């Protein structure tokens, strides 16, 4: 069984402006620093001729915000690589995509779907996915703890993105 993750983020900017921020190396580095990640590295930002974009960002995340039992399994810090693959934009700037997170030493998988669409106020980015832990007996608890921490981080990332877009 897996635990679901959902985040719906609103931005006061067009889909093109939001995608430009997401695919900006400086934005990514500052965003991850702002939410408490360390050693962030942009491994890849690749825009294809059709407008589709692939992002790969590696960073270290602290496990301090999750329960003790989970920290014992995951350690004090995890090095993760996040991969986002966005489709080319439609006429109105909408995009769809996928995301996944690879952790070097965690018995877990995370991933799901992405959607970006224009809204009355600008742009809505929807992130949906699942956390799956391969740990007998406590896997569900571990999934829930990681899902909660991930959803909080997504909210913090959205707040950073809103500020970035307002000032750039």
C-alpha positions as CSV (number, residue, x, y, z in Angstrom):
1,X,0.0,0.0,0.0
2,X,1.2,3.6,-0.7
3,X,0.4,6.9,0.9
4,X,-0.9,9.7,-1.4
5,X,0.7,13.2,-1.7
6,X,-1.3,16.1,-3.1
7,X,-0.4,19.8,-3.5
8,X,-2.3,22.5,-5.4
9,X,-0.2,25.6,-5.8
10,X,-1.4,29.0,-7.1
11,X,0.9,31.5,-8.7
12,X,0.1,35.1,-9.8
13,X,2.0,34.6,-13.1
14,X,1.4,33.0,-16.4
15,X,2.2,29.3,-17.0
16,X,5.2,30.5,-19.2
17,X,6.6,32.6,-16.3
18,X,6.1,29.8,-13.8
19,X,7.9,27.3,-16.1
20,X,10.7,29.8,-16.8
21,X,11.2,30.0,-13.0
22,X,11.1,26.3,-12.5
23,X,13.6,25.8,-15.2
24,X,16.0,28.5,-13.9
25,X,19.1,27.2,-12.2
26,X,19.3,30.1,-9.7
27,X,15.6,29.7,-8.8
28,X,16.2,26.0,-8.0
29,X,19.3,26.6,-5.9
30,X,17.6,29.5,-3.9
31,X,14.4,27.5,-3.5
32,X,16.1,24.5,-2.0
33,X,18.2,26.7,0.3
34,X,15.0,28.5,1.4
35,X,13.3,25.3,2.4
36,X,16.3,24.0,4.3
37,X,17.9,21.7,1.8
38,X,21.7,21.7,1.6
39,X,24.2,20.9,-1.1
40,X,21.7,21.5,-3.9
41,X,23.1,20.8,-7.4
42,X,21.3,21.3,-10.6
43,X,22.3,18.1,-12.5
44,X,20.2,18.8,-15.6
45,X,17.8,21.4,-17.1
46,X,17.2,20.2,-20.6
47,X,14.7,21.9,-22.9
48,X,13.9,19.9,-26.0
49,X,13.0,21.4,-29.4
50,X,9.3,20.7,-28.8
51,X,9.4,22.7,-25.6
52,X,9.3,19.8,-23.2
53,X,11.6,20.1,-20.2
54,X,13.5,17.7,-18.0
55,X,14.9,18.8,-14.6
56,X,17.2,16.8,-12.3
57,X,18.1,18.4,-9.0
58,X,20.1,16.7,-6.2
59,X,20.1,17.9,-2.7
60,X,20.5,16.8,0.9
61,X,17.4,16.9,3.1
62,X,17.3,16.8,6.9
63,X,15.0,14.2,8.5
64,X,14.7,16.3,11.7
65,X,11.0,17.1,11.0
66,X,9.8,13.5,11.0
67,X,9.2,11.1,13.9
68,X,12.1,9.4,15.7
69,X,11.3,5.9,14.4
70,X,11.5,7.2,10.8
71,X,14.8,9.0,11.4
72,X,16.3,5.8,12.8
73,X,15.5,4.2,9.5
74,X,16.4,7.1,7.2
75,X,19.3,8.7,9.1
76,X,19.7,12.3,10.0
77,X,20.1,13.3,6.3
78,X,19.2,11.9,2.9
79,X,20.7,12.7,-0.5
80,X,17.9,12.8,-2.9
81,X,17.6,13.4,-6.7
82,X,14.3,14.8,-7.9
83,X,13.4,14.3,-11.6
84,X,10.6,16.3,-13.3
85,X,9.6,15.8,-16.9
86,X,7.3,18.4,-18.3
87,X,5.5,18.1,-21.6
88,X,5.6,20.8,-24.2
89,X,3.1,23.6,-23.6
90,X,-0.4,23.6,-25.2
91,X,-1.7,26.8,-26.8
92,X,-2.8,28.2,-23.4
93,X,0.5,27.3,-21.7
94,X,-0.8,24.1,-19.9
95,X,1.6,21.3,-19.4
96,X,1.5,17.9,-17.8
97,X,4.3,15.8,-16.5
98,X,5.8,13.3,-14.1
99,X,8.0,13.5,-11.1
100,X,10.0,11.0,-9.0
101,X,12.4,11.2,-6.1
102,X,15.3,8.8,-5.8
103,X,17.0,8.5,-2.4
104,X,20.4,7.0,-2.2
105,X,19.9,5.0,1.0
106,X,16.2,5.0,1.8
107,X,13.9,1.9,1.3
108,X,11.3,4.1,-0.4
109,X,10.0,5.2,-3.8
110,X,8.2,8.5,-4.5
111,X,6.6,9.8,-7.7
112,X,3.6,10.8,-9.5
113,X,2.0,13.3,-11.9
114,X,2.3,17.0,-12.5
115,X,-0.1,19.5,-14.1
116,X,0.2,23.2,-14.9
117,X,-2.7,25.2,-16.1
118,X,-3.8,28.8,-16.4
119,X,-6.2,30.0,-13.7
120,X,-8.2,33.1,-13.0
121,X,-5.4,34.5,-10.9
122,X,-2.5,33.2,-13.0
123,X,-1.4,29.6,-12.8
124,X,-2.3,26.5,-10.9
125,X,0.4,23.7,-10.5
126,X,-1.0,20.4,-9.2
127,X,1.3,17.8,-7.8
128,X,0.0,14.3,-7.1
129,X,1.8,11.2,-6.2
130,X,2.6,8.4,-3.8
131,X,5.2,7.4,-1.2
132,X,5.8,3.7,-1.0
133,X,8.1,2.2,1.7
134,X,9.5,-1.2,1.5
135,X,9.7,-1.8,5.2
136,X,7.8,-4.6,6.9
137,X,5.4,-3.7,9.7
138,X,6.1,0.0,9.9
139,X,6.0,0.8,6.2
140,X,2.7,2.6,6.4
141,X,3.8,4.8,9.3
142,X,7.0,5.7,7.5
143,X,5.0,6.5,4.3
144,X,2.7,8.8,6.2
145,X,5.6,10.6,8.0
146,X,7.4,11.2,4.8
147,X,4.2,12.2,2.9
148,X,3.4,14.8,5.6
149,X,7.0,16.2,5.5
150,X,6.9,16.3,1.7
151,X,3.5,18.1,1.6
152,X,4.9,20.7,4.0
153,X,8.0,21.2,1.9
154,X,5.8,21.6,-1.2
155,X,3.9,24.4,0.5
156,X,7.1,26.1,1.5
157,X,8.5,25.7,-2.1
158,X,5.2,27.3,-3.4
159,X,5.6,30.3,-1.0
160,X,9.2,30.8,-2.2
161,X,8.1,30.6,-5.8
162,X,5.4,33.2,-5.3
163,X,7.9,35.6,-3.8
164,X,10.4,34.9,-6.6
165,X,7.9,35.5,-9.3
166,X,6.8,38.7,-7.7
167,X,10.3,40.1,-7.6
168,X,11.6,38.9,-10.9
